[in-house]
């Protein structure tokens, strides 16, 4: 049975409405990070260096690489309006495509054809200590989990609430003042509730129900065969977020609490300082080449995969947890999003608006601590939805009972109506209500979900996953190249950033002193110190 109405949520939402502060939830800061593999014209992974015309992957703020030299990551600044964000992301794609030659950006989260781990080149960041650390960390990921998993692309949504919200919400919560500790505690409310309800993101936006068989290396893992090259889950939403992808089984024993900032940092720091027998056996070096940064459960904090992270912009040389302890939580990073094959920039405005409202729901809902038993149920819910989310009659665990996904999802979406009304204040077109309605339609008709759309595309065209993804990649390239060039000011901004980033990398390399080992020792000493 659905749980009783969340009276605390109703009270908080009512207080926001009654405060009559215009735009209390509007103008939150939004940013996107979009990953995409660079591939050759035939769809195979590129082994060329990161294009020099894009600047330095180490120091360019907006164009970098993730695990692989071929895995480009495009990072936007933050904007108060989602349309401005998407325009910037579009301009960034145009800039990149005009410097890729015959190469393409792969349109889907699940990767292009790959022979084996050796086919995925590790990213190179130059000879500076920080550049070497980034590369050795990635070699550690390769040696611990394999490189194929690291070739999966994702899209991250970064969000922080507007200042006026915090002022009003502190009064609603009967706080004496809007302090950073208060904000951090509220952001951890978001973390816990996103853990509980984030499976909704997989159902509504998952776009990876199929994968090339080469990725599976002979292990179909409960999937069916669509053709000689393609495996799929008939009811899957996001294989990327399943045990096949980022939710890797090798990290199943790593538990990081979201019950408070102190517990979160405690658990992360325990993981980066606790030796792991298998990684000790692997060793640090072989024939003089680094295999990993250390032999601990996690090399660094970012190795822990989570569907959502608390974030603060770190200072140079500062670890994520040290930044959080110094200044508190600044924003949250939602990491459960597949790249949308149906959108040239990998995301659209409707999705961004829904996510903004969903984060607001997560802060306003009751958010009690999560114990080990509930966390195990949460993990299983994510797995079930990633593998079987569109299966008729699928049940999920909540409060020790099983509840139909459809009933729980309908309850969540219904509770977002008032939030969308606050976000739509002053806008007669009601874009947030429209975004919410689009998600309710997916619940009423599962064929509207992007995972169902992608499978229909495959079965209708008769294409393999690779052929479909390559076709979409070419369509996206043609779209960007057909657009008028971005405004001269923005074009000049990107070109200047690329040039200056190369100079900054040279300066970083020239400024290094001491050995790489000394640099690592200093970094890890600081990473476990109290600010």
N, C-alpha and C positions, 0 to 999 in steps of 0.2 A: 504494500500500500504506500502511496506517496506520503512523505512526511508532512506533519502539520505545517501550516503557514509559518514562515520565518517572521515572527513578530518583531524581532529586532531589526530585520531588514525593512519591514514596512514602516517602522518608527523612524529609522534613519532616512529613508527615502522621503517620507512625509515631511520631516524636518527640513530637508534640502528644498523641497517645494515651498514650504511655508516661510522659509527665510527670505523668499522673494528677492534674491540676488540675481540680477540678470546674467545669464550665461554662466551659472555656477560650475557647470561641467564642461563648458566650451573652452577652446583654445589650449587644450592639452598638447604637449609637444610629442610629435610623432616622427619616427625615422624607420628606415628599412635597410637591411643588408641582404643582398641577393647574390647567391653563388651560382656559378654555371661553368661547366667544363668547356674549354676550348677544344674544338674538334676540327679535323681536316674536312675538305669538301665532301669526302666519301663517308663521313660520320665516325671515323676512327680517331682516337685521342691524339692530340697534338703533342709532339715531343720537342717542339721549338721552345726557345726561352720566352719568358714573359716579355711582350713587345716593349722595346725601349721607348717607343713613342708614348706609352702609357705611364712612363715614369718609373720610380722605384717601388717595388712591392713592399719594401720595408718602411718607407717614409711617406708615401702618397696617402693622404687621408681618405680618399674616395675611391681609388682603384688599387686593389691589392690582390693577394692570392691567399687561399686557405691551405689545405693539406698539400695539394699538388701544384707544381709549376703550371699545370694546365687548368687549375681550378680557380678561375677569376672570381673575385668578390667585389661587388659594387656597393659602396656605402654612402647613403645620403646624409646630409645634415638633418637636424630636426626642424619641423615646420608645424605651425598651428593649424594649417588647413591641408587635408589629404590631397586635394587637387594640386597644390603647389609641390607637395612631396612627389607625386607621380610625374609631374612635369619635369622636375629635376632628374628623376630616375630615367625618364625617357631621354632627356638630353644627354645623360651620362652614357646610355646605351648607344645613342647615335655617335657620340665621340669615340667610343671604343670600336664600333663596327667600321668606322671610316679609317681605322688603323689596324685592322685584322687581316687585310689582304683577302685571301680565299678561305680563311678559316671562319668557323661558325661558333656561336654559343649554343650549347646543347639545351633543348627546350624543356626537358623533364628532369625531375629529381633523380630517378634511377638512371644509372650511367649508360654511356654509349658502349659499343662492343669492346670488351677487354679480354686479353688472352689470359693474364694472370697478374699477380701482384707486381711483377717486374714491369708491366706495361703502364704503370701509374707512376710518373716521375715525381720525386719529392721536390717541394718548393725550395728555391734558392734565394737567400736574402743578402748575399754578399759576405765579406770576410770580417765584419765587425763582430764583437762579442755577442751583442744582442741578436745579430743576424744568425750567427752560429747556433745560439740557443734555440731560436725558432726552428732552425732546420733539424737539430738533434732531437728536439721534442717530437717533431714529425717522424723522424726515423724510429723513435720509441713507439709511436702509434703504429707504424708499419710492423714492427717486430712483435708488438703485443697483440694486435687485433687483425692485422692484415691490411693491405692497401686498398683492396677492392671496396671495403666498407667506407673507406675515407673518400672514395670518389663520388659518393652520393652528394647531391646538392640540396640545400635547404634555403628557406627564406625566413629571416628573423624580423620581428616587429618590435621596435623599441617605443616605450610610452612612459610619459610622466604626467601626473595630474597638474592642472593649472594652479597658480598661487591662490586665486580666489576660492578655489575648492577647499584648500587646506585651512584657510581662515574660517570658513563657515563650518567645515567638518569638525574642527577642534571645538567649536561651541556646541555642536550637536553631541559630541562625545564628552561634553562637560570637562574639557581640558582647560587648564589655566591659560595656556598659550600654545600656539602652533610651533612646536619645537621639532628639531631633527629626530630626536628619539621617538616622538609621536609619529612622524611620517614613516620612519623605518618600521615601527610596529604595524602600521596600517599596510605598508607594502608587503609585510610578511603575512598579513591577512589575505592579501591578493595571492601570494604564492601558495598558501594552503588551499584556498578555494579553487585556484587554477589546477592544482593537482587533483582535486576532487572532481571538477567539472570539465577539465580540459579535453577529455575524450570527445567532447562536442566538436572541437576544432577538427579532429580527425574525420568525424562523420561528415561535417559540413563542407570541409575544404580539402580533405585528402584526395590526392590526384596520382597515387602510385599503386594501383591494384595489379599492375603487371610489371614484369622485369625480364631482361634477357637471360636465357638459360646459362650463358657463360658466367654470369655473376654468381650463380648458385654452385658452380664448380661440381656439378653432378648430383647435388643433394636438393631434390625438389621440395623438401621440407613441408609437405602437406599441400603443395600447390598443384594445379592441374596444368596440362599441356595445351596451349592454344594452337601452336604450330611447332615446327622444328626448332625455332629460335626463341619462342616466347612461353614463359610460365605465368600463370595468373591465379589469383584467388577469386572465385566467383562472387563472393560477397565482401572482398577486401576493400578497404578505403585507403590505407597508407602503409604499404609494405616498408617504406622508409622508416616509419616509426614502430615497426614490429621487431621481433627478435631477429629478423634478417638484417635490420639496418642499424640505426643509431642506438636503439635500445639493446645493445649487444649483451649477450649472455655473460661475457667475460667480466662485466661490471655489475653482475647481479648481486654480489656480496657487498657492494659499496653503498652505504646508507648515510645520507646527509639530511639532518633534520631541518624542517622549515618552521619550527615552532617559535624560534626567536633568532635574531641576528647573532646572539652569543652562541647558541647551539649550532647554528649553521657554520660559523667560522670554526668552532671547536671541531666539528666533524670533518670539515675540509682539511684543516691543518693536521688532524690525526692521520688522514689518508696520505698526505704528502710527506709524512715523517715515519710511517710504519713500513718496514721492509716486507716485501712479498716474495715468498720462496721461489716461485717460478721466474720472477724477474731477477732475483739474485743468481739463479742458475744461468740465466741469459747473459748476465754480466754487463759491464759498462762499455767495454771496447772489444773489438776483434781486429787483429792485424793493424792496430793503431787507429782504427775508425770507430767513432762513437756509435753505440747501438741504442742508447737511451740516456736521458739526463741523470737518472738515478734508478735504484732498484726498489723503489717504494710502491705502495698500492696505486698511487697516482704520482706521475712525474711532477705536474703542477696542477693548480686548482682547476684550470680550464679543461683538463682531461675528463673530469666528471661530467657526464651528459645528463642534462635535466631539461624537461619541456619548458621550463621557465627559470630565469635567473634574476636575482637582485643585482643591480649594477650601480657603480659610481665611476665616473671617468677617473682613471688612475693617473698619477703623476709618473714621470719617467723612472723606470726601475721599480715601481711599486706593484706589489701583487694585488689581485682583486680583493682579497679579504682584508689586506691592510688598508686599501682605499675605503672599504666599507666601514671598518673600525674608526678610521680617521674622520669621515664625514657623513656616515649613514647612507641609507639607500637613496639614490638619486632618481632611478627609473627602473622599470622591469623590462626584460628582454624575453619575448615569447618566441620559442624555438621549435614549436611543433608544426610549423607550416611547410607543406610541400610547395615547390615551385609550380605554379599553374601553367600547364602546357597551352592553355587557351588564352593566355594574356601575354603579349610580347614582352612586357617587363616582369612577368612572373607573378603579378598581383594586380588587383583592381580596387577601385574606390569603394565599392560595396563591401568587400571583405574588410578593408581597413576601418570603415565606419562600424561594422559589426564588432570587430575586435576591440575598438575603443569603448563601445558600450559594454562589452563582455568584461573588460577589465574593471569598469565601474561597478558592475554587478559583483565581481569578486571582492571588492573592497567593502561594499555595503552589506553583503550577506554575513550572517554569523559565521565565525571561523574558529572553532575550538581547536585545540592542539590535535595533532595526528599521532596516534600511537603505532607500534609496529604492525599490529593486526590490520588497522585501517590502511596503512601504507601498502601492505601486501595486496589488499583488495583493490586499491587504486592502481597498482602496477598491473594487476590482472585485467582490470577494466580497460586500460589502454591497449593491452595486448589483444583482448577480445575484439575491441572496436577496430583496431588496425587490421586484423585478420578477417573479421566476420561482421563488420559494422552494419552492412546492408542486409544481413540475414533476417528474414521475417521471424518475429517472435524472440529475438535475442534479448536475454536478460543480463543485467549488470548488478553488481553487489553495492548496496548502500545501507549503512547502519545495521550490518549483520543480516540483512535480508536481500532477496533477489527481487529486482524491479525491472519491468520491461523498459528497454532503452527508449522506446517511443513515448512512454508515459513520463519518464524522467526528463527527456529532451523537451517535451511540450511544456512541462512545468517551468523549466529554465527559461525558455523563450518567452512564455507568457509573463514571467516576472520582470522581463527586460522592457516592457512597454513604457512604464513611467520614466525609466532612464532615458529611453530614446526621445520621449517628449521633452525632457530637460535639454538634451543635446540639440533638439530641433527648434528650440525657442528662437523666435524671430525669423524663421525661414519657412515660408509658406510651402515650399516644395517638399518639406519633411523628409530629407534624405535618410536620416537614421531610421525612421519608421519604415521607410521603403526597404532599407537594407535588412531590417529585422523580418519583414514580410517575406523577403526572398528566401531567408533561411527556414521560415515556417513552411514555405512551399516545398522545400527539400524534404522536410519531415513528412509531409502529406504525400509526396510523390518521390520515391527514392530514385527514380530515373533522372531527376534533376540534379543529383549530386555529381560533382566533377568526376568522381571515381567511376560511377555508372556511365557517364558520358564518354570517358576515355575508353572503357571496354566496348561500348557500342561503336565507337569510332573504329576500333580494331576489327570487330566482327563485321561491320558494314563494308569496310573497304577491303577486308581480307589481307591487310598489311600485317607484317610482323611488328612487334614493339619498336624495333630498330628503324624499320622503314617509316613508320608513323612519326616517330620522334625526329628523324632526319628531315622529313617533309615539313613538319612544324618549325624546325630550326631554320630551314631555308625560307619559309614564309615570314618568320619574324625578321630575319636579315633583310629580306626584300622590303618589308614594311619600314624598317628604320632607314634604309638607304633611299627610300622614296620620299621621305619627309624632307621638308625644307630644313636647312641647317639651323641649329640652335642660334639664338641671338648672339651677335658678335661678342657681347660682353661675357656671356657664359662660356662661349667657345674659348675666348681668351683666358678666362679663369681656369678652365681645365688644362689648357696648354701651359699656362704659367705654373700651375700646381705640378704638372708632370716634370717640367724643367727644374723647378726648385727642389722637388723631391730627390732628383738625382744628385743635386749639389748637397742636400742634407745627408744623403747616404755617404757620400765621400767624406763629409765633415765628421760624421759619426765614426767612420773607420779610422780616420786620422787621429781622432781624440782618444782612442783606446789605449789603455796602459795595463801592464801586467799580463798574466796568462788567462786563457779561457777558464781554466780550473779555478783561478782566484775569483774571476767574475762570477762563476756559478756559486761558489762558497758564500760570497758576499750577498748575492741575490737571495739564496735560501735562508741565510741568517736573518735578513730583513723580512722575508716572507712569513716568518713565525714569531716575529717580535711584536710587542704591543706598542701602537703609536703613542 
